[in-house]
Amino acid sequence: MENAISRLNQLNQHSKSAKNVEDISTYLEETYYLLFGFDKADERVDPNAFLKQAYPFTTTFLLENILPSWVPQFDLKRRRRLFDVFFTSAPPASSFIALCSILSKPFNTTQPTQKSNISNDLLLDFSTPQSPTKNDLVDTSVILNYVTEMLEFLLSNQKVVNIIQDFDTDNNSSHSFPSAQQNQLIDLMASLPDRLSNKLNGKKVPPAFFPENYFPNIIQQSIKAVIGNQSVGGCKFVGNIFAKLTRIGRSAEISRELLLCLHSEATNNANTWIGHLIKNIPDSCFESFFTALFTTAPKITPLQHFLQAFTPTLSELLPTNDTLRFLFENKFFLVKVFPRLPHIYLLELVQSISNTSQQKEGNLCLKAVENLAPVWGDKTFIKKTTYRQHKYMTSSLMFLLKTMSKPTLESQISPLIKGVQSHMDSTIPRVHVLGMIVAEKISLILDPSKPLSFEKDDRVLLREEEDILAPSEDVKTIVENSRIEPAPIKKVDIAESLSKLKIDNPADIFRLEGHKKQESAKVVDEDELQPYDLNDDESDLKQNITPHYLRDALSYLQVSSSNDTSALTFDRWEETIKGLVNLIRANPPELEELGISLTRTLLHMRNEFDIQNFELYRNLAMVALGVFSTESVIPYLTHEFYERNYTLGQRMLIIEIIEECAKELSNNITPKKEPPLSASNLTPASLVNNKIITINNNNNTSLIEETSPKKGPIERRWGSGRRVQQTQTNKFHNFSTLFFYPLLNPDSTSQQSRIAFEEPMLLSRLVHCLGIIIECSGSSIYTPKISHELFKFLWSIRWHDNSAVRRSVIFSLSRIVSTLPKFLFLENFAEDLDEIQGWLYFVAKNDVDDSCRHMSRALLFHLVEGAQLGSAE
């Protein structure tokens, strides 16, 4: 095998010195013979093992070197005979992996040298880009077009079926693959439309790779492979494919194709193998899968077929699968709210599963009632839930009660009677009626001869809800009744109406109406009893419970809604969170003592009482704490940023608070009319102070132009004196190191210190925050030192894969350039200036992110201009 691989390497090297098409044809024939046509009787070489080892690097070499330079010179017949056979003759799984993997590689990966001198001529040449070489053209056209064509060939010729056969663990095929490659293939299959769209920039993507066409095709071929092969190993692999597609939001397509297959096949064989597929779906995907299944089923398959297909599988899975049992006994009734027809399919399936269960402990309907009845009758639930959720749970309870016998119901009568009593005690008419309906159903089961019957007067207004909740109707009747037909329009005979009113002239009807209004007004004036205002919010009766001391405010905020749900606690909590910022900014004496405790409470606080604008009040209070108690609060926040047991949202909140504190201490607050500057909305114009940078794409002008606001004619306004600009003190000078170093240099021995560097979103915000700190430090004596420290950190992550991180790097680098004076910047960064310009030049030319390219151009312009002015001075 080693000799054959060395021979392949020699052929690859010789092909680089080929002079004509015939040399390349000979090379391709010899390479194909080595891969597929060598003597299989040779016991020293295992053909399959050799192919698996040599095929990946051989196809990569062919696609990156032979395809761009030589294959365009072939005619179609020769290309198919010499080049296409490497992908059509190989196992489809190997071909698919090789073709998809090439989409993950950058075609032009040449990086600049460590030092490069860039002149203004090169900089201004951005507006008229240099004509690309031949290799550059084929990198973006020939390779992508060929890979797209071959992938479309594999999809259109049902090669996914063969791929599943190759990865079948029960298949003894000569091309069987180890399970280690399953994750790679599944990831490539799930992300292929996005990869191809990104490479083609969304242009000229074949319709076969549109998500609405691609994913149904993959799912159809997967189901076809399972039903055709009837292999348990194939079901395992397809189950992993469905799990991946479910996680990326394609559960609706999976459910639709499964139901279409059941509707078209309608055989026991199809039901059996689709059941095997469901068994191999991971537990973590059950909720999304069954939610999409119940939502899609009424549109595709009849109820009887649906029950026949899924009842046996679920009856077998439920006793042993805790996740599935939790969904069907709890979540689908207590949390989810399905539309009407999907809800009926769910209830009928639960009843069908219960009928197949022989043991009392396995009765799914009974278990569901045991979990549903206490929640349905809880007074807190009745008070705080939405009516839609309440009606949904009542409907579920009514259906489940229909399936229960009298002895079974008597075992659950206690929570049901308590629930009915809670509903009857409610003053809300709708809730009252729901209790009546359930009470009537319970009495009908316990004593059919003397059922309980309430007055129907209150239920006339809820006739629609009563029809929906009726459990005795057949499913077909419910489906038919759900189709609302428009009511016929009644024709009104105007002459007949006037004759009844004894009016000869139709114009007199308006006088009659006016006379009636006057009479009704007199009746209202003569009525001495004024009605109560039912819309009164009783705001004038509220006590003044705003705290006047920080210690009282802290004690009020530490009360949880689970411990105390009284109205007084809610009002006190609301007034405290709203007035806390004013209380802190008054700078009371106990602020230094309670600053950390308040910060900890606000950082971990949740909006338990559903206060409007809660996040705004909390953030303002935390910023006030950081400004007026800087020396204690800021070290606490920077330390907690790298600690365990904090969510990503809490860490982002800490960074945001630190930024706002730095801005307020330095009097560098962004005006309200302009959005705050962040890594998501960075623009080239924001990189250079007091300059407006515009991008010009005209071929006859330079790319970057510096303009200034147009000045109109000077007009003298009599009577107005000169405005004296007030100076503002930068209090941040003394705290810049207190903010900067704990964020930049955490404890290197701690595992928590790596948290911020593993999450791109958090790293982006951290880099942006460090740049804000540099800007806010201004002319502090610490600014040159911390700028140099930040530059070292930025330089180590400048090639980060995430575009948001690269944007933040460019932004922070621009803060260093714009904050330091020109002579001080040239003095501290003279040795690194060439490398900075070289990297910015490379980003401006080759970065895939449009914002990174524009920002680097603007910063590069400013650097070149600053270097020229500094040298002139």
GUGU-628981 format. One record per residue (C-alpha): x, y, z; residue in one letter. Coordinates in steps of 0.02 Angstrom, whole numbers, padded with zeros to 5 digits, always signed. Each point is the difference from the previous one (the first is absolute). Layout:
N
XYZA/...
This chain:
873
+00000+00000+00000M/+00143+00118+00038E/+00073-00027-00172N/-00166+00041-00082A/-00020+00159+00102I/+00178+00056-00040S/-00037-00033-00184R/-00154+00113+00012L/+00106+00138+00078N/+00127-00016-00141Q/-00138+00015-00131L/-00066+00155+00086N/+00171+00081-00002Q/+00030-00044-00184H/-00169+00072-00048S/+00058+00173+00056K/+00130-00001-00139S/-00122-00057-00135A/+00014+00098-00162K/-00155-00053-00098N/-00169-00083+00015V/+00069-00169-00049E/+00117-00004+00149D/-00146+00038+00115I/-00106-00135-00083S/+00136-00127+00031T/+00015+00056+00181Y/-00188-00016+00027L/-00005-00175-00075E/+00143-00062+00108E/-00075+00079+00156T/-00169-00078-00034Y/+00081-00170-00026Y/+00091+00013+00165L/-00159+00048+00094L/-00128-00115-00080F/+00079-00117-00127G/+00150-00082+00081F/+00015-00188+00019D/-00126-00047+00134K/+00074-00174+00013A/+00156+00073+00080D/-00015-00051+00182E/+00127+00128+00055R/-00119+00143-00035V/-00175+00017+00071D/-00094+00093-00138P/-00130+00076+00114N/+00124+00056+00133A/+00113+00074-00133F/-00145+00093-00081L/-00057+00074+00166K/+00176+00061+00038Q/+00049+00065-00171A/-00165+00067-00067Y/-00015+00159+00109P/+00170+00077-00039F/-00007-00056-00182T/-00167+00084-00034T/+00055+00155+00093T/+00153+00013-00113F/-00107-00027-00155L/-00126+00133+00048L/+00127+00132+00054E/+00133-00026-00134N/-00056-00101-00150I/-00177+00067-00012L/+00038+00187-00012P/+00146-00015-00120S/-00038-00145-00119W/-00179-00064+00009V/-00075+00154-00088P/+00101-00053-00153Q/-00087-00170-00007F/-00154-00030-00103D/-00151-00072+00090L/+00032-00180-00054K/+00182+00003+00057R/-00043+00086+00164R/-00127-00133+00044R/+00119-00140-00048R/+00157+00066+00086L/-00055+00117+00140F/-00181-00029+00050D/+00031-00185+00028V/+00097+00040+00159F/-00167+00055+00077F/-00126-00110-00091T/+00095-00164+00023S/+00047+00025+00182A/-00117-00042+00144P/-00130+00141+00008P/+00042+00036+00182A/+00183+00030-00043S/-00045+00110-00148S/-00124+00101+00103F/+00125+00031+00140I/+00139+00048-00122A/-00110+00123-00096L/-00076+00080+00155C/+00167+00014+00088S/+00072+00105-00141I/-00136+00130+00037L/+00071+00024+00174S/+00173+00048-00062K/+00048+00177-00052P/+00060-00001-00178F/+00124+00144+00022N/+00088-00019+00167T/+00159+00097-00034T/+00041+00110+00148Q/+00108+00157-00003P/+00177+00000+00059T/+00042+00060+00173Q/+00057+00171-00063K/-00067+00089-00151S/+00021+00180-00054N/-00163+00069-00068I/-00004+00161-00096S/-00144+00114-00039N/-00002-00067-00177D/-00041-00174+00063L/-00127+00069+00122L/-00091+00103-00131L/+00001-00149-00116D/-00144-00076+00099F/-00129+00095-00104S/+00069-00078-00161T/+00048-00176+00053P/+00141-00083-00093Q/-00051-00123-00133S/+00005-00173+00077P/+00111-00133-00067T/-00063-00152-00092K/+00013-00108+00154N/-00103+00123+00100D/-00138-00005-00129L/-00012-00188-00007V/+00003-00014+00189D/-00168+00084+00012T/-00079-00065-00159S/+00064-00167-00062V/+00018-00088+00167I/-00166+00061+00071L/-00095-00037-00160N/+00071-00175-00014Y/-00029-00043+00183V/-00178+00065-00013T/-00030-00102-00157E/+00065-00162+00077M/-00098+00024+00161L/-00157+00030-00100E/+00038-00160-00096F/+00013-00099+00162L/-00165+00070+00065L/-00098-00022-00161S/+00056-00181-00024N/-00060-00058+00172Q/+00177-00024+00063K/-00053+00040+00179V/-00077-00174+00003V/+00171-00075-00040N/+00083+00111+00130I/-00115-00070+00134I/+00041-00175-00059Q/+00187+00037+00019D/-00025+00059+00178F/-00115-00144+00047D/+00079-00087+00149T/-00092-00162-00041D/+00056+00002-00180N/+00149-00106-00048N/+00033+00101-00157S/+00177+00017-00060S/-00016+00189+00014H/-00065+00006+00180S/+00067+00148+00100F/+00046+00012+00183P/-00118+00091+00115S/+00131+00135+00033A/-00042+00082-00167Q/-00187+00011+00034Q/+00005+00167+00089N/+00105+00077-00140Q/-00119-00057-00135L/-00156+00051+00097I/+00070+00174+00033D/+00042+00021-00184L/-00173-00057-00055M/-00087+00118+00121A/+00106+00153-00042S/+00022-00023-00189L/-00128+00133-00055P/+00080+00130+00114D/+00178-00045-00052R/-00043+00010-00183L/-00097+00162+00018S/+00144+00080+00095N/+00127-00050-00132K/-00111+00062-00142L/-00050+00156+00099N/-00182-00047-00023G/+00010+00015-00190K/-00037-00136-00129K/-00037-00132+00130V/-00084-00148-00089P/-00181-00029+00053P/+00047-00175+00061A/+00095+00082+00144F/-00138+00117+00055F/-00045-00051+00178P/-00182-00029-00048E/+00058-00125-00134N/+00160-00071+00074Y/-00059-00059+00170F/-00160-00088-00061P/+00107-00090-00131N/+00125-00059+00131I/-00140-00057+00116I/-00094-00091-00140Q/+00154-00097-00052Q/+00041-00043+00182S/-00175-00071+00029I/+00009-00093-00165K/+00166-00078+00050A/-00069-00059+00167V/-00160-00076-00070I/+00092-00077-00149G/+00148-00074+00094N/-00096-00048+00157Q/+00157+00012+00106S/+00009+00051+00182V/+00175+00070-00027G/-00067+00115-00136G/-00136+00060+00120C/+00133+00050+00126K/+00094+00106-00128F/-00160+00081-00068V/-00055+00033+00179G/+00161+00099+00027N/-00034+00096-00161I/-00176+00044+00058F/+00068+00053+00170A/+00121+00122-00083K/-00135+00069-00114L/-00117+00021+00149T/+00131+00099+00095R/+00018+00123-00146I/-00189+00025-00011G/-00052-00125-00135R/-00119-00105+00104S/-00150+00058-00102A/+00075-00071-00160E/+00040-00165+00086I/-00177-00018+00065S/-00075+00046-00167R/+00102-00127-00099E/-00034-00138+00127L/-00186+00032-00006L/+00000+00008-00191L/+00089-00167-00004C/-00129-00075+00118L/-00141+00072-00103H/+00069-00068-00164S/+00064-00169+00062E/-00132-00039+00133A/+00077-00173+00032T/+00055-00088+00157N/+00176-00010-00068N/+00013+00190-00015A/-00077+00024+00172N/+00124-00121+00077T/+00156+00080-00070W/-00058+00177+00032I/-00026-00058+00178G/+00181-00058+00002H/+00051+00173-00061L/-00091+00085+00144I/+00083-00116+00125K/+00171+00055-00062N/-00034+00187+00017I/+00092+00068+00155P/-00103+00047+00151D/+00053+00182-00010S/-00091+00017-00168C/-00164-00081+00050F/-00087+00163+00048E/+00035+00091-00162S/-00038-00155-00104F/-00169-00041+00079F/-00052+00183+00006T/+00026+00012-00188A/-00081-00171-00024L/-00163+00048+00086F/-00004+00168-00089T/+00025-00076-00173T/-00102-00161+00015A/-00177+00073-00022P/+00049+00075-00168K/+00069-00162-00074I/-00059-00164+00074T/-00169-00060+00067P/-00014-00029+00185L/-00021-00188-00016Q/+00160-00021-00100H/+00091+00113+00122F/-00053-00105+00149L/+00044-00164-00086Q/+00174+00062-00043A/+00054+00076+00167F/-00096-00092+00136T/+00103-00162-00002P/+00167+00092+00001T/-00047+00120+00139L/-00080-00137+00104S/+00166-00091-00005E/+00107+00155+00035L/-00100+00085+00138L/+00028-00125+00142P/+00190+00011-00017T/+00030+00178-00062N/-00012+00133+00136D/+00013+00147-00121T/-00144-00061-00108L/-00105-00040+00152R/+00028+00175+00069F/-00058+00077-00164L/-00161-00100-00014F/-00044+00006+00184E/+00050+00179+00041N/+00069+00122-00126K/-00121-00025-00144F/-00144+00039+00119F/+00074+00123+00125L/+00118+00105-00107V/-00037-00021-00184K/-00156+00071-00083V/-00041-00089-00163F/-00130+00064-00123P/-00168-00087-00003R/+00029-00143-00126L/+00179-00041+00056P/-00068-00003+00178H/-00130-00129-00052I/+00134-00108-00082Y/+00102+00007+00161L/-00147-00048+00110L/-00054-00142-00114E/+00177-00067-00003L/+00010+00005+00190V/-00165-00094+00011Q/+00058-00128-00128S/+00161-00031+00097I/-00098-00018+00162S/-00115-00128-00078N/+00147-00108-00052T/+00074+00006+00176S/-00060-00143+00111Q/+00077+00054+00165Q/-00082+00134+00104K/+00168+00082+00035E/+00028+00021-00186G/-00167+00085-00036N/+00056+00160-00084L/-00168+00088+00020C/+00000-00031+00187L/+00177+00065+00020K/-00043+00155-00100A/-00153+00036+00109V/+00104-00023+00158E/+00120+00136-00060N/-00130+00112-00081L/-00135+00010+00135A/+00102+00081+00141P/+00069+00134-00115V/-00168+00034-00081W/-00080+00028+00170G/+00138+00104+00077D/-00059+00176+00043K/+00166+00079-00048T/-00010-00082-00171F/-00179+00059-00024I/+00050+00177+00046K/+00159+00019-00103K/-00019-00112-00153T/-00066+00058-00168T/-00175-00048-00050Y/+00066-00091-00154R/+00109-00112+00107Q/-00141-00023+00125H/-00124-00051-00133K/+00127-00118-00079Y/+00030-00090+00166M/-00188-00009+00034T/-00029-00077-00171S/+00136-00129+00033S/-00074-00041+00169L/-00175-00022-00073M/+00064-00122-00132F/+00102-00099+00126L/-00150-00012+00118L/-00101-00075-00142K/+00120-00149-00003T/-00015-00035+00187M/-00120-00118+00086S/-00089+00038+00164K/+00123-00097+00114P/+00148+00082-00085T/-00077+00172+00016L/-00036-00024+00185E/+00187-00021+00032S/+00030+00172-00073Q/-00156+00086+00066I/+00084+00104+00136S/+00109+00115-00110P/-00140+00013-00127L/-00129+00058+00129I/+00125+00126+00070K/+00031+00065-00175G/-00185+00017-00038V/-00025+00095+00164Q/+00144+00119-00043S/-00080+00036-00168H/-00172+00026+00076M/+00073+00124+00126D/+00072+00106-00140S/-00092+00160-00048T/+00060-00009-00180I/-00145-00066-00108P/+00108-00101-00117R/+00092-00088+00140V/-00167-00030+00088H/-00070-00085-00155V/+00152-00115-00019L/-00030-00063+00176G/-00184-00031-00041M/+00043-00104-00153I/+00123-00112+00092V/-00120-00021+00147A/-00140-00057-00117E/+00117-00127-00081K/+00057-00071+00168I/-00181-00018+00061S/-00048-00085-00163L/+00133-00134+00026I/-00037-00026+00186L/-00189-00004-00015D/-00067-00007-00180P/-00180-00007+00062S/+00010+00168+00092K/+00130+00108-00087P/+00038+00174+00065L/-00069+00142-00106S/+00034+00186+00020F/-00096+00147-00068E/+00043+00037-00180K/-00019+00188+00011D/+00183+00034+00037D/+00057-00120-00133R/-00090+00082-00145V/+00142+00125-00018L/+00125-00144-00009L/-00090-00110-00125R/+00155-00014-00109E/+00110-00054+00144E/-00130-00126+00058E/-00003-00080-00173D/+00189-00016-00001I/+00002-00079+00172L/-00137-00125-00038A/+00085-00171+00019P/-00140-00110-00064S/+00007+00055-00181E/+00078-00110-00130D/+00161+00057-00082V/-00079+00007-00171K/-00138+00111+00068T/+00128+00116+00079I/+00096+00015-00163V/-00159+00037-00096E/-00060+00126+00129N/+00167+00090-00004S/-00038+00057-00176R/-00097+00160+00026I/-00122+00041-00141E/-00050+00181-00028P/-00173+00043+00061A/-00128+00047-00135P/-00029+00185-00024I/-00178+00052+00042K/-00084+00121-00118K/-00088+00142+00088V/-00156+00074-00077D/+00011+00186+00040I/-00181+00037-00046A/-00063-00138+00117E/+00109+00065+00143S/-00067+00177-00021L/-00179-00060-00003S/+00027-00090+00166K/+00066+00162+00075L/-00148+00095-00075K/+00114+00125-00090I/-00056+00069-00166D/+00153+00104-00041N/+00170-00091+00017P/+00083+00163+00052A/-00104+00001+00158D/+00098-00149+00066I/+00148+00114+00043F/-00114+00115+00102R/-00066-00154+00091L/+00176-00056+00043E/+00044+00174+00067G/-00158+00002+00107H/+00047-00170+00075K/+00175+00061+00043K/-00072+00153+00090Q/-00118-00108+00102E/+00140-00120+00049S/+00108+00149+00054A/-00140+00061+00115K/-00012-00171+00080V/+00187-00001+00034V/-00007+00175+00077D/-00145-00047+00112E/+00089-00157+00063D/+00073+00039+00171E/+00097-00164+00020L/+00173+00016-00080Q/+00082-00167-00050P/+00167-00052+00071Y/+00152+00024-00110D/+00055-00179-00031L/+00156+00059-00092N/+00072+00087+00154D/+00179-00059+00027D/-00005+00059+00183E/+00164+00092-00025S/-00057+00135+00123D/-00014-00130+00138L/+00179-00062-00014K/+00114+00032+00147Q/+00163+00095-00021N/+00119-00148+00019I/+00154+00069-00090T/+00152-00039+00111P/+00104+00146+00063H/+00152-00100+00055Y/+00111-00120-00097L/-00011-00133+00136R/-00190-00003-00014D/+00011-00007-00190A/+00119-00149+00011L/-00118-00094+00117S/-00149+00033-00116Y/+00093-00062-00155L/+00053-00162+00084Q/-00181-00056+00023V/-00044-00137-00125S/-00169-00022-00083S/-00002-00183+00052S/+00005+00050+00184N/-00122+00146+00000D/-00130+00033-00134T/-00100+00137+00085S/-00045+00160-00091A/+00097+00104+00126L/+00159-00096-00038T/-00024+00025-00187F/-00029+00189+00019D/+00148+00018+00117R/+00114-00098-00119W/-00057+00104-00149E/+00025+00168+00086E/+00170-00054+00065T/+00071-00052-00168I/-00066+00160-00081K/+00068+00119+00133G/+00164-00089+00036L/+00103+00098-00126V/-00048+00168+00079N/+00036-00069+00172L/+00175-00055-00053I/+00042+00161-00091R/-00039+00096+00160A/+00162-00081+00063N/-00059-00048+00175P/+00130-00041+00134P/-00038-00187+00001E/+00035-00018-00188L/+00179-00061+00023E/-00057-00131+00125E/-00148-00065-00101L/+00068+00026-00177G/+00058-00179-00029I/-00156-00076+00079S/-00113+00105-00111L/+00103-00042-00154T/-00008-00186+00038R/-00189+00008+00027T/-00031+00096-00162L/+00116-00114-00100L/-00095-00157+00051H/-00173+00081+00000M/-00138-00065-00114R/-00159+00089-00050N/-00109-00107+00113E/-00142+00127+00012F/-00003+00041-00187D/+00046+00184+00022I/-00004+00102-00160Q/+00173+00066-00053N/+00080-00104+00138F/+00166-00022-00094E/+00015+00189-00024L/-00026+00039+00185Y/+00122-00137+00053R/+00136+00055-00121N/-00015+00183+00051L/+00017-00047+00183A/+00154-00108-00033M/+00083+00139-00100V/-00035+00122+00142A/+00082-00123+00122L/+00153-00014-00112G/+00016+00190-00014V/-00027+00048+00183F/+00084-00152+00078S/+00133-00035-00130T/+00140-00067+00109E/-00106-00141+00071S/-00129-00039-00135V/+00112-00005-00154I/+00126-00127+00075P/-00149-00108+00050Y/-00073+00004-00177L/+00166-00037-00086T/+00031-00144+00120H/-00174-00075-00024E/+00017+00011-00189F/+00118-00150+00002Y/-00086-00100+00137E/-00104-00157-00021R/-00190-00018+00006N/-00034+00154-00106Y/-00100-00006-00160T/+00055+00081-00162L/-00132+00135+00024G/+00066+00045+00173Q/+00178+00014-00066R/-00059+00111-00142M/-00092+00107+00129L/+00160+00020+00101I/+00095+00060-00155I/-00139+00122-00043E/-00002+00073+00175I/+00190+00021+00001I/-00008+00091-00167E/-00136+00120+00056E/+00092+00037+00163C/+00159+00041-00096A/-00095+00116-00117K/-00088+00094+00140E/+00158+00020+00104L/+00090+00072-00152S/-00148+00108-00054N/+00002-00094-00164N/-00185-00043-00005I/-00074-00036-00171T/-00142+00120-00046P/-00174-00075+00005K/-00033+00037-00183K/+00143-00114-00053E/+00001-00188+00033P/+00139-00063+00115P/+00155-00060-00090L/+00022-00188+00007S/+00081-00138-00100A/-00164-00034-00091S/-00021+00176-00072N/+00180+00057-00026L/+00024+00103-00157T/+00155+00075-00080P/-00062+00175+00040A/+00007-00037+00186S/+00185-00044+00000L/+00076+00173-00022V/-00043+00147+00113N/-00063+00161-00082N/+00008-00075-00174K/-00131-00066-00118I/+00068-00146-00099I/-00095-00049-00157T/+00028-00149-00113I/+00008+00042-00184N/-00015-00141-00127N/+00024+00105-00156N/+00144-00057-00109N/+00066+00175-00033N/+00014+00056+00180T/+00082-00061+00158S/-00087-00122+00115L/+00005+00100+00160I/-00041+00184+00004E/+00004+00115+00149E/-00138+00129+00003T/-00057+00126+00126S/-00172+00076+00031P/-00040+00139-00122K/+00006+00172+00074K/-00130+00126-00054G/+00021+00189-00006P/+00041+00078+00167I/-00143+00105+00067E/+00019+00120+00145R/-00138-00014+00127R/-00018+00158+00103W/-00030-00014+00184G/+00075-00172+00025S/+00162-00013+00098G/+00135-00128-00016R/-00033-00169+00072R/+00130-00057+00125V/+00029-00188-00012Q/-00004-00079+00170Q/+00146-00113+00043T/-00035-00174+00063Q/+00109-00098+00119T/+00053-00175-00048N/-00014-00096+00164K/+00045-00160-00090F/+00187+00045-00003H/+00029-00072+00173N/-00102-00159-00030F/+00059-00055-00172S/+00116-00136+00067T/-00134-00057+00123L/-00115-00035-00147F/+00129-00062-00125F/+00118-00126+00078Y/-00125-00116+00088P/-00094-00021-00164L/+00155-00025-00108L/+00107-00106+00117N/-00107-00120+00103P/+00078-00138+00104D/+00083-00108-00132S/-00005-00154+00112T/-00189+00003+00014S/-00107-00097-00122Q/-00134+00133+00011Q/+00117+00126-00082S/-00020-00090-00165R/-00189+00022-00004I/+00005+00168-00087A/+00123-00061-00131F/-00102-00152-00051E/-00163+00091-00039E/+00019+00115-00154P/-00145+00114+00049M/+00070+00028+00174L/+00177+00023-00065L/-00062+00130-00124S/-00085+00100+00137R/+00154-00014+00113L/+00116+00067-00136V/-00123+00140-00037H/-00007+00045+00186C/+00190+00008+00011L/+00000+00120-00148G/-00128+00110+00087I/+00110+00003+00156I/+00147+00061-00105I/-00107+00137-00076E/-00069+00055+00168C/+00174+00007+00079S/+00041+00145-00117G/+00162+00090+00044S/+00031-00098+00159S/+00180-00044+00044I/-00051-00183-00006Y/-00069+00008-00178T/+00162-00042-00095P/+00037-00150+00111K/-00174-00077-00004I/-00011+00036-00187S/+00157-00102-00029H/-00067-00141+00109E/-00164+00000-00096L/+00093-00003-00165F/+00092-00159+00050K/-00166-00083+00040F/-00081+00061-00162L/+00146-00061-00103W/-00018-00176+00071S/-00182-00017-00057I/+00004+00100-00162R/-00027-00158-00106W/-00154-00057+00098H/-00128-00100-00100D/-00149+00103+00058N/-00032+00161-00096S/-00073+00089+00152A/+00163-00028+00095V/+00101+00068-00146R/-00112+00154-00008R/+00028+00030+00185S/+00189-00019-00024V/-00001+00133-00135I/-00110+00113+00106F/+00113-00015+00154S/+00152+00030-00109L/-00083+00157-00066S/-00029+00060+00179R/+00187-00017+00033I/+00041+00098-00158V/-00126+00139+00032S/+00032+00018+00188T/+00190+00012+00001L/+00079+00158-00072P/+00087-00030-00166K/+00176+00025+00065F/-00034-00114+00149L/-00077-00134-00110F/+00149+00003-00120L/+00119-00008+00147E/-00082-00152+00081N/-00051-00096-00157F/+00139+00042-00122A/+00060-00181-00008E/-00176-00069-00022D/-00065+00127-00124L/+00048-00099-00155D/-00079-00158+00066E/-00160+00093+00046I/-00013+00077-00173Q/+00038-00168-00082G/-00136-00088+00097W/-00127+00137-00034L/+00044-00005-00184Y/-00028-00188-00004F/-00167+00014+00090V/-00057+00139-00117A/+00039-00109-00151K/-00046-00177+00054N/-00116-00002+00151D/-00169-00082-00032V/-00092+00125+00110D/-00048+00161-00087D/+00004+00104+00160S/+00176-00061+00042C/+00062+00051-00171R/-00076+00174+00009H/+00059+00031+00178M/+00177-00056-00038S/+00005+00116-00152R/-00053+00150+00103A/+00125-00039+00139L/+00137-00033-00126L/-00032+00169-00080F/+00014+00085+00169H/+00161-00093+00042L/+00084+00045-00164V/-00053+00182+00016E/+00059+00008+00182G/+00168-00078-00044A/+00029+00130-00137Q/-00047+00146+00113L/+00110-00068+00141G/+00149-00018-00116S/-00028+00175-00069A/-00001+00073+00174E/
